[in-house]
Amino acid sequence: MASQTPTAHAQGSGLLVRSFRLGLAELGKLNEVRALLAPESARLLDEPPLPMAWVPVDWFIQVAEATDALTGRAGCRRLGHVSAKTNTGGVLAPLIKTSLSIFGATPPTLYNRLDTFCSVLVRHAGFDFVPDGPRGGTLHVAYASAVTPPLFAVWEGVCIFVHELCGVPSEVAPTRIEQNGRLGCIHVRW
């Protein structure tokens, strides 16, 4: 299933924390989400860690759950979209541009390399893309321990951005959650 079977508790980088903060600001929900978080989690929004510091996945789950409570699945998707857009415009830009020029500007080019692209953003998560035809397939996002549906909805927003980056239409189904919350299966079409 997942190309990398995670065995440790997932973590996100300070870069990802900063892009979540930017996404919440763009949604106009930064202060409202902050108010729903535990004090130590809210502090990370005010004082994000260094870009290459690592933060437990629990923080991202809390932020996704608070976003979902305020804006629903659409807000979580928007958070993922903004986060992906922010990070591909920065440190990942050369790697993504090179991949698209060598392997073609198609969603599978990016989906099949998520382990590489996400290595500076996420640790201990696995990604696998299984095509079901020339214009679709399922992205599997795996964690060693359970995460909640709102965090998988953030990954749906990443998928929407992948399609946008490739200049193709986007159809992203809600995540089918398996393995007691450790695996999210996101069916995509373009």
N, C-alpha and C positions, 0 to 999 in steps of 0.2 A: 504494500500500500504506500506508505510514505517512504520516500527515498532515504530519509534519515529518520530512524526511530529514536525519538527523544527519550532520554533516561533520567534527566535531571529537571528540576523545576525551572521553567522558562524565565528569561529575563529580557528586558528591553533596554536599549542604550539611552544615554542622555540625549542623543540626537532625536530619538523617538519621543522622549518626554517633551522636548522642545517643539517638535512638530505637532504633538497632541495639543500643546498649549496654544499654538498658532491656529489650529483647527477650531478649538473652542472659542477663541477670540473671533474668528471669522463667522462662526455660528451665532455670535453674540451671547454665548452662554458661559463664558469663562467664570464670571462671578457666581452665577447660579450653581454651576457644577462644583466650584470651590466650596460653596456653602453646604453641599451634600456630602463632602468628603470628611474623613477623619482628619484631625488637625495635622498629623505628620504627613498625610497624603496631600493635603491642601498646601502645605509648605513647599512641596516639590513644584507646584504650579507657580508659586511666587519666586522661588529660587531654584530653577532647574539645575540638575547636576551637570558636571562637565560632559561634553559630548560623548566621550568614550567610557564614562562610568556606567555601571550596570545596575538596573532597578528590577526588583522582583516583579513577575507578571501580575501579582496581586494588585499593584498600583494601577496597571492598565485595565484590569478587570473592574476596579472601583470606578475609574473614570468612565469607562464604557457603560457601566450600569447607571451611573448618574446621568450621563448623556441620554441614554435610553429613557430614563424616567422623565426627562424634560422634553425630549424631541422625538422619541420613538426610534424605530429602525432607520428611518430616513436620516436622522441626525447622526447616528452611528456610522452609516454609510458615508455621509459627508465628511465626518471626522477621518475616516480611512482614506478617502479621496484626497483631502487636503494634506494629510500626512505623507501619502505616497508622492504627491506632486511636489511637496516641499523637499523631500529627500532625493528625488530623482533630479531635481534642479541643482542640487549641491554636490555632495561627495560622490554620488553614484552616477552622475551624468556621463562621464567619459566611458565607464564600463557599459552602461546601457546603450549609448550611441554606437559604440563599437560592436556590441552584440547585434543590434538591429541592422547595422550595415553589412556585417558578415553573414548572418544567418537569416536575414529577412525581417521586415517590419510586420510580424504577425504575433498575435497573442501567445501561441505556443513557444515562440522564441523567448519570451519573457517568463512565462509560467514554468518552463522547463529549467530555468536558471534562478528561480527564487531563492534556493539555498545559498547561492553565491551572492546575489544582490542583497539579500536580507542579513548576511553574516555580520555586517556592521551595525545592524539595527536590532536583531533578535537572536538570542542564543537559546538552544535547547528546544527548538520547534522544528518540525519536519514538514516538507512540502513535496507533493507529487502531483503531476498533472497527467490525467488519463484521457486522451482524446476519444470521442465517440463518433467522429466523422471529420470532414475537412473544415467545419466551421463551428466546432463546439467540443465540450468535454467537461470533466469534473476536476476541480482543484481540491486536493485533500490537504488540510492543514491539521497537523498532529501535535499534541502536547503530551508530556509524561503524566500530567495530572489534569483534572477537569478544569475547564474554563466555562464561562457562562455565555449564553447566546448573544448578548450585546457585543462581546469581543469578536465573535465570529462575524457579526454584522459589520464591524470595522473592516475585516478582511474582504467583505463583499464590496466595500467602497474602493479598496485597493484594486480589485478586479475591474471595476468600472473605469478606473484610471488607466489600467493596462490597455483596455480597448481604446480609450481616448488617445493614448500615446501612439497607438498603432493606426489611428485614423479609421477605425471600424465601428459599426453600430454596436451597442452594448445591451445584452440581455443577461442579467445576473439573477438567478433564483435565490430565494432565501436558503440559508445553510440548512442542510440535513445533518443533525448532530447524532453521532454514534459513539460507541465505546464509553458510555456514561459521561459524556462531555469532553472526552479527550481528543475526539476527531470530528472535524467539521468538513462536510462535503459540499462544495459550492459548484453547482452546475452553471456553466456559462455558454453563451452562444454569441456569435458575431456575424 
